[in-house]
Every structure is written in structure tokens, then in C-alpha cells.
Amino acid sequence: DAEVGEGYTTKKPHPRISYPLKEQIVEWT
């Protein structure tokens, strides 16, 4: 799994980001 953002992880191959992952996870899921 690719580690992204503030300690959040996602199984999708997105690069590391610095903005809130929670909102992005909603879009990626």
C-alpha cells in the first residue's frame, strides 16, 4: 500500500500529498 498524507494509507497508487487525505479518500474510493 502506498503511504500518503498525514499517516493515512491507501491501496491506490497515488503519490504523497500534503492536504487532508480524508477528503481525497472519499474521491478515490
Secondary structure as UniProt FT lines:
FT   STRAND          2..4
FT   TURN            5..7
FT   STRAND          8..10
FT   HELIX           21..28
//
